[in-house]
Amino acid sequence: YPLAEDYATNLINKHAEGFLREAKQVDKPFFLYLAHTAPHWPLLALREDIAHYKGRYDKGWDAIRQQRFDKQKALHIIADTAALSTRDANLYDWDSLSSAEKQGWSRKMEVFAAMVHRLDISIGSLLHTLEANGQLSNTVIFFLSDNGAPAEDLRKWHLGNKTSTGPVGTVNSYESQSKNWSYASNTPFKAYKDYLYEGGINTPFIAWYPKKIKGNSIKEGVGHIIDLAPTIYALAGAQYPTQFQGVQSNPLPGKSLLPVLFNEEGRVQRDEGLFWERAGNRAARIGDWKLVSTWPSYTWELYDLKNDPTETKDLAASNPAIVRQLENAYFEWAKGVGVVDFKVLEDKEP
């Protein structure tokens, strides 16, 4: 198992806290972008952190997913009327696994949870450093994930059988939670990272600034990572440069989240919509309507995310006009940003 002083999460945080102490010395505004690697695979955690979660996942992914779904409704994270998304047909049947297999799979999630546990400790340590420096009350903190839980099975896709030579969680292991546990991590949504269903792109976002942001509140407004830069410029009262070092700047595509964060509005006003493309997978969202297609299919699916946030009912056949509207908007966006048809890229593969 890794030593605490060598563990990446601790090391990254150590440097971040050092930066905060340096910032205090110069007494100027600072910006810290802190991108932890945890809990990305390979699964690796401190022995003492893993011990906290021993036996926690022995119920299996189906039971854990249902348990989390019920809790999400109780906490009003998701609407009471929402349905749990359809079970992935490729998952293993937990009850059909042997005792040894169940133990091995449970251990994977115990290590994953331990990685999140250490990440949580690191954020708490940052807050303590800010407080000790007298910076906490005037610091805005945004916390978010980059994408949904992963689909990668390192044993099958990344030569894990050759690379992994030790028990899961140790420095000689090379493991991932794969679709089976990601199915629980992505509760209540379907699909995974790389896919453009909500399970691939819907991630948590926490904003903290007690002076202006009301605590213990949930906003339903839709934001995107492209909104962070406009939000930070607005917070700082700074002007986005039209040129930088002689290079013409591209316009910022996002919107400031401040009206939503400061309780002035319920959601971001974005009539033009949001669009995604990843390895041939495509999506467009305008208001509560979302259009999705999954490579290699070019067929569009349509979902009403207000009434069906977990994408269980494809309404494309009964709403052709809405499909055309979102499809036209998607292709206009794709042309503007230079999206290349994935089949063209695939055909060029050696």
Contacts in CASP RR format, 6 or more apart in sequence:
PFRMAT RR
TARGET T0000
AUTHOR 0000-0000-0000
METHOD contacts of the structure
MODEL  1
YPLAEDYATNLINKHAEGFLREAKQVDKPFFLYLAHTAPHWPLLALREDI
AHYKGRYDKGWDAIRQQRFDKQKALHIIADTAALSTRDANLYDWDSLSSA
EKQGWSRKMEVFAAMVHRLDISIGSLLHTLEANGQLSNTVIFFLSDNGAP
AEDLRKWHLGNKTSTGPVGTVNSYESQSKNWSYASNTPFKAYKDYLYEGG
INTPFIAWYPKKIKGNSIKEGVGHIIDLAPTIYALAGAQYPTQFQGVQSN
PLPGKSLLPVLFNEEGRVQRDEGLFWERAGNRAARIGDWKLVSTWPSYTW
ELYDLKNDPTETKDLAASNPAIVRQLENAYFEWAKGVGVVDFKVLEDKEP
1 45 0 8 1.000
1 46 0 8 1.000
1 47 0 8 1.000
1 50 0 8 1.000
1 169 0 8 1.000
1 170 0 8 1.000
1 171 0 8 1.000
2 44 0 8 1.000
2 45 0 8 1.000
2 46 0 8 1.000
2 171 0 8 1.000
4 10 0 8 1.000
4 46 0 8 1.000
5 11 0 8 1.000
7 44 0 8 1.000
7 46 0 8 1.000
7 118 0 8 1.000
8 36 0 8 1.000
8 37 0 8 1.000
8 38 0 8 1.000
9 36 0 8 1.000
9 37 0 8 1.000
9 38 0 8 1.000
9 115 0 8 1.000
9 118 0 8 1.000
9 119 0 8 1.000
9 122 0 8 1.000
10 118 0 8 1.000
10 122 0 8 1.000
12 34 0 8 1.000
12 36 0 8 1.000
12 37 0 8 1.000
12 122 0 8 1.000
13 34 0 8 1.000
13 36 0 8 1.000
13 122 0 8 1.000
13 125 0 8 1.000
13 126 0 8 1.000
16 32 0 8 1.000
16 34 0 8 1.000
16 126 0 8 1.000
17 125 0 8 1.000
17 126 0 8 1.000
17 129 0 8 1.000
18 129 0 8 1.000
19 30 0 8 1.000
19 32 0 8 1.000
20 30 0 8 1.000
20 32 0 8 1.000
20 126 0 8 1.000
20 129 0 8 1.000
20 130 0 8 1.000
20 133 0 8 1.000
20 135 0 8 1.000
21 129 0 8 1.000
21 133 0 8 1.000
23 30 0 8 1.000
23 32 0 8 1.000
23 133 0 8 1.000
23 135 0 8 1.000
24 133 0 8 1.000
24 134 0 8 1.000
24 135 0 8 1.000
29 236 0 8 1.000
31 232 0 8 1.000
34 126 0 8 1.000
36 119 0 8 1.000
36 122 0 8 1.000
38 115 0 8 1.000
38 116 0 8 1.000
38 118 0 8 1.000
38 119 0 8 1.000
39 112 0 8 1.000
39 115 0 8 1.000
39 116 0 8 1.000
39 119 0 8 1.000
40 150 0 8 1.000
41 150 0 8 1.000
41 152 0 8 1.000
41 154 0 8 1.000
41 175 0 8 1.000
41 176 0 8 1.000
41 177 0 8 1.000
42 154 0 8 1.000
42 173 0 8 1.000
42 174 0 8 1.000
42 175 0 8 1.000
42 176 0 8 1.000
43 108 0 8 1.000
43 111 0 8 1.000
43 112 0 8 1.000
43 115 0 8 1.000
43 168 0 8 1.000
43 169 0 8 1.000
43 173 0 8 1.000
43 175 0 8 1.000
43 176 0 8 1.000
43 177 0 8 1.000
44 111 0 8 1.000
44 115 0 8 1.000
44 169 0 8 1.000
44 170 0 8 1.000
44 171 0 8 1.000
44 173 0 8 1.000
45 111 0 8 1.000
45 114 0 8 1.000
45 115 0 8 1.000
45 117 0 8 1.000
45 118 0 8 1.000
45 169 0 8 1.000
46 114 0 8 1.000
46 118 0 8 1.000
49 114 0 8 1.000
49 115 0 8 1.000
49 117 0 8 1.000
49 118 0 8 1.000
50 110 0 8 1.000
50 111 0 8 1.000
50 114 0 8 1.000
50 169 0 8 1.000
52 113 0 8 1.000
52 114 0 8 1.000
52 117 0 8 1.000
53 109 0 8 1.000
53 110 0 8 1.000
53 113 0 8 1.000
53 114 0 8 1.000
53 117 0 8 1.000
54 110 0 8 1.000
55 106 0 8 1.000
55 110 0 8 1.000
56 106 0 8 1.000
56 109 0 8 1.000
56 110 0 8 1.000
56 113 0 8 1.000
57 64 0 8 1.000
57 105 0 8 1.000
57 106 0 8 1.000
57 109 0 8 1.000
57 110 0 8 1.000
57 113 0 8 1.000
57 181 0 8 1.000
58 102 0 8 1.000
58 106 0 8 1.000
59 67 0 8 1.000
60 94 0 8 1.000
60 102 0 8 1.000
60 105 0 8 1.000
60 106 0 8 1.000
60 184 0 8 1.000
61 91 0 8 1.000
61 94 0 8 1.000
61 180 0 8 1.000
61 181 0 8 1.000
61 183 0 8 1.000
61 184 0 8 1.000
62 87 0 8 1.000
62 94 0 8 1.000
63 94 0 8 1.000
64 184 0 8 1.000
65 84 0 8 1.000
65 183 0 8 1.000
65 184 0 8 1.000
65 187 0 8 1.000
65 188 0 8 1.000
66 84 0 8 1.000
68 184 0 8 1.000
68 187 0 8 1.000
68 188 0 8 1.000
69 78 0 8 1.000
69 84 0 8 1.000
69 187 0 8 1.000
69 188 0 8 1.000
72 78 0 8 1.000
72 187 0 8 1.000
72 188 0 8 1.000
73 79 0 8 1.000
73 80 0 8 1.000
73 82 0 8 1.000
76 218 0 8 1.000
77 218 0 8 1.000
78 188 0 8 1.000
78 309 0 8 1.000
78 310 0 8 1.000
79 309 0 8 1.000
81 307 0 8 1.000
82 188 0 8 1.000
82 308 0 8 1.000
82 309 0 8 1.000
82 310 0 8 1.000
83 308 0 8 1.000
83 310 0 8 1.000
83 312 0 8 1.000
84 187 0 8 1.000
84 188 0 8 1.000
84 310 0 8 1.000
85 188 0 8 1.000
85 189 0 8 1.000
85 190 0 8 1.000
85 310 0 8 1.000
85 311 0 8 1.000
85 312 0 8 1.000
86 190 0 8 1.000
86 312 0 8 1.000
87 183 0 8 1.000
88 179 0 8 1.000
88 183 0 8 1.000
88 190 0 8 1.000
88 191 0 8 1.000
90 179 0 8 1.000
91 179 0 8 1.000
91 180 0 8 1.000
91 183 0 8 1.000
92 105 0 8 1.000
92 180 0 8 1.000
94 102 0 8 1.000
94 105 0 8 1.000
97 105 0 8 1.000
104 168 0 8 1.000
105 180 0 8 1.000
105 181 0 8 1.000
107 167 0 8 1.000
107 168 0 8 1.000
107 169 0 8 1.000
108 168 0 8 1.000
108 175 0 8 1.000
108 176 0 8 1.000
108 177 0 8 1.000
108 181 0 8 1.000
109 177 0 8 1.000
109 181 0 8 1.000
109 184 0 8 1.000
111 168 0 8 1.000
111 169 0 8 1.000
111 175 0 8 1.000
112 177 0 8 1.000
112 181 0 8 1.000
112 185 0 8 1.000
123 143 0 8 1.000
127 136 0 8 1.000
130 136 0 8 1.000
130 139 0 8 1.000
137 210 0 8 1.000
137 211 0 8 1.000
138 211 0 8 1.000
139 209 0 8 1.000
140 207 0 8 1.000
140 208 0 8 1.000
140 209 0 8 1.000
140 235 0 8 1.000
141 206 0 8 1.000
141 207 0 8 1.000
141 208 0 8 1.000
141 209 0 8 1.000
142 205 0 8 1.000
142 206 0 8 1.000
142 207 0 8 1.000
142 208 0 8 1.000
142 228 0 8 1.000
142 231 0 8 1.000
143 204 0 8 1.000
143 205 0 8 1.000
143 206 0 8 1.000
143 207 0 8 1.000
143 208 0 8 1.000
144 203 0 8 1.000
144 204 0 8 1.000
144 205 0 8 1.000
144 206 0 8 1.000
144 225 0 8 1.000
145 203 0 8 1.000
145 204 0 8 1.000
146 203 0 8 1.000
146 225 0 8 1.000
147 193 0 8 1.000
147 194 0 8 1.000
147 200 0 8 1.000
147 201 0 8 1.000
147 203 0 8 1.000
148 182 0 8 1.000
148 185 0 8 1.000
148 186 0 8 1.000
148 192 0 8 1.000
148 193 0 8 1.000
148 199 0 8 1.000
148 200 0 8 1.000
148 201 0 8 1.000
148 202 0 8 1.000
148 203 0 8 1.000
149 177 0 8 1.000
149 181 0 8 1.000
149 182 0 8 1.000
149 185 0 8 1.000
149 186 0 8 1.000
149 192 0 8 1.000
149 193 0 8 1.000
149 199 0 8 1.000
149 200 0 8 1.000
150 176 0 8 1.000
150 177 0 8 1.000
150 178 0 8 1.000
150 182 0 8 1.000
150 192 0 8 1.000
150 193 0 8 1.000
151 178 0 8 1.000
151 179 0 8 1.000
151 182 0 8 1.000
151 192 0 8 1.000
151 193 0 8 1.000
151 194 0 8 1.000
151 195 0 8 1.000
152 158 0 8 1.000
152 176 0 8 1.000
152 178 0 8 1.000
152 193 0 8 1.000
153 176 0 8 1.000
153 178 0 8 1.000
153 179 0 8 1.000
154 160 0 8 1.000
154 163 0 8 1.000
154 164 0 8 1.000
154 174 0 8 1.000
154 175 0 8 1.000
154 176 0 8 1.000
154 178 0 8 1.000
155 161 0 8 1.000
155 164 0 8 1.000
155 175 0 8 1.000
158 174 0 8 1.000
160 174 0 8 1.000
160 175 0 8 1.000
163 174 0 8 1.000
164 172 0 8 1.000
164 173 0 8 1.000
164 174 0 8 1.000
164 175 0 8 1.000
165 172 0 8 1.000
165 173 0 8 1.000
166 172 0 8 1.000
166 173 0 8 1.000
167 173 0 8 1.000
168 175 0 8 1.000
169 175 0 8 1.000
177 185 0 8 1.000
179 192 0 8 1.000
182 192 0 8 1.000
182 193 0 8 1.000
186 192 0 8 1.000
186 199 0 8 1.000
186 200 0 8 1.000
188 309 0 8 1.000
188 310 0 8 1.000
189 197 0 8 1.000
189 198 0 8 1.000
189 199 0 8 1.000
189 200 0 8 1.000
189 202 0 8 1.000
189 309 0 8 1.000
189 310 0 8 1.000
189 311 0 8 1.000
190 197 0 8 1.000
190 198 0 8 1.000
190 199 0 8 1.000
190 310 0 8 1.000
190 311 0 8 1.000
191 197 0 8 1.000
191 198 0 8 1.000
191 199 0 8 1.000
191 200 0 8 1.000
192 199 0 8 1.000
192 200 0 8 1.000
193 200 0 8 1.000
194 200 0 8 1.000
194 278 0 8 1.000
194 279 0 8 1.000
194 281 0 8 1.000
195 278 0 8 1.000
195 281 0 8 1.000
195 294 0 8 1.000
196 276 0 8 1.000
196 278 0 8 1.000
196 281 0 8 1.000
196 282 0 8 1.000
196 283 0 8 1.000
196 292 0 8 1.000
196 294 0 8 1.000
197 292 0 8 1.000
197 294 0 8 1.000
197 311 0 8 1.000
198 305 0 8 1.000
198 309 0 8 1.000
198 310 0 8 1.000
198 311 0 8 1.000
201 276 0 8 1.000
201 283 0 8 1.000
205 223 0 8 1.000
207 213 0 8 1.000
207 257 0 8 1.000
207 261 0 8 1.000
209 261 0 8 1.000
212 261 0 8 1.000
212 262 0 8 1.000
213 261 0 8 1.000
213 262 0 8 1.000
214 263 0 8 1.000
219 260 0 8 1.000
219 261 0 8 1.000
219 266 0 8 1.000
219 267 0 8 1.000
220 266 0 8 1.000
220 267 0 8 1.000
221 260 0 8 1.000
221 266 0 8 1.000
221 267 0 8 1.000
221 268 0 8 1.000
222 267 0 8 1.000
222 268 0 8 1.000
222 270 0 8 1.000
222 274 0 8 1.000
222 285 0 8 1.000
222 287 0 8 1.000
223 255 0 8 1.000
223 257 0 8 1.000
223 268 0 8 1.000
223 274 0 8 1.000
224 254 0 8 1.000
224 274 0 8 1.000
226 252 0 8 1.000
226 253 0 8 1.000
226 254 0 8 1.000
227 254 0 8 1.000
227 255 0 8 1.000
227 256 0 8 1.000
227 257 0 8 1.000
227 268 0 8 1.000
228 257 0 8 1.000
229 240 0 8 1.000
229 252 0 8 1.000
229 254 0 8 1.000
230 240 0 8 1.000
230 252 0 8 1.000
230 254 0 8 1.000
230 255 0 8 1.000
230 256 0 8 1.000
230 257 0 8 1.000
231 256 0 8 1.000
231 257 0 8 1.000
231 258 0 8 1.000
231 261 0 8 1.000
233 239 0 8 1.000
233 240 0 8 1.000
233 252 0 8 1.000
233 256 0 8 1.000
234 256 0 8 1.000
234 258 0 8 1.000
235 258 0 8 1.000
240 249 0 8 1.000
240 252 0 8 1.000
241 249 0 8 1.000
242 248 0 8 1.000
242 249 0 8 1.000
243 249 0 8 1.000
255 268 0 8 1.000
255 269 0 8 1.000
255 270 0 8 1.000
257 268 0 8 1.000
258 264 0 8 1.000
259 265 0 8 1.000
259 266 0 8 1.000
259 268 0 8 1.000
260 266 0 8 1.000
260 267 0 8 1.000
260 268 0 8 1.000
270 287 0 8 1.000
271 286 0 8 1.000
272 286 0 8 1.000
272 329 0 8 1.000
273 284 0 8 1.000
273 285 0 8 1.000
273 286 0 8 1.000
273 287 0 8 1.000
273 329 0 8 1.000
274 284 0 8 1.000
274 285 0 8 1.000
274 286 0 8 1.000
275 283 0 8 1.000
275 284 0 8 1.000
275 285 0 8 1.000
275 329 0 8 1.000
275 330 0 8 1.000
275 333 0 8 1.000
275 334 0 8 1.000
276 282 0 8 1.000
276 283 0 8 1.000
276 284 0 8 1.000
277 283 0 8 1.000
277 334 0 8 1.000
277 339 0 8 1.000
279 295 0 8 1.000
279 342 0 8 1.000
280 295 0 8 1.000
280 341 0 8 1.000
280 342 0 8 1.000
281 292 0 8 1.000
281 293 0 8 1.000
281 294 0 8 1.000
281 295 0 8 1.000
282 291 0 8 1.000
282 292 0 8 1.000
282 293 0 8 1.000
282 330 0 8 1.000
282 334 0 8 1.000
283 290 0 8 1.000
283 291 0 8 1.000
283 292 0 8 1.000
283 293 0 8 1.000
283 330 0 8 1.000
284 290 0 8 1.000
284 291 0 8 1.000
284 326 0 8 1.000
284 327 0 8 1.000
284 329 0 8 1.000
284 330 0 8 1.000
284 333 0 8 1.000
285 291 0 8 1.000
285 305 0 8 1.000
285 326 0 8 1.000
286 325 0 8 1.000
286 326 0 8 1.000
286 329 0 8 1.000
288 304 0 8 1.000
288 305 0 8 1.000
288 306 0 8 1.000
288 307 0 8 1.000
289 302 0 8 1.000
289 303 0 8 1.000
289 304 0 8 1.000
289 305 0 8 1.000
289 322 0 8 1.000
289 326 0 8 1.000
290 302 0 8 1.000
290 303 0 8 1.000
290 305 0 8 1.000
290 311 0 8 1.000
290 326 0 8 1.000
291 300 0 8 1.000
291 301 0 8 1.000
291 302 0 8 1.000
291 316 0 8 1.000
291 323 0 8 1.000
291 326 0 8 1.000
291 327 0 8 1.000
291 330 0 8 1.000
292 300 0 8 1.000
292 301 0 8 1.000
292 302 0 8 1.000
292 303 0 8 1.000
292 311 0 8 1.000
293 299 0 8 1.000
293 300 0 8 1.000
293 301 0 8 1.000
295 342 0 8 1.000
296 343 0 8 1.000
300 316 0 8 1.000
300 323 0 8 1.000
300 326 0 8 1.000
300 327 0 8 1.000
301 311 0 8 1.000
301 314 0 8 1.000
301 316 0 8 1.000
302 314 0 8 1.000
302 315 0 8 1.000
302 316 0 8 1.000
302 319 0 8 1.000
302 322 0 8 1.000
302 323 0 8 1.000
302 326 0 8 1.000
303 311 0 8 1.000
303 313 0 8 1.000
303 314 0 8 1.000
303 315 0 8 1.000
304 313 0 8 1.000
304 315 0 8 1.000
305 311 0 8 1.000
316 323 0 8 1.000
333 339 0 8 1.000
END
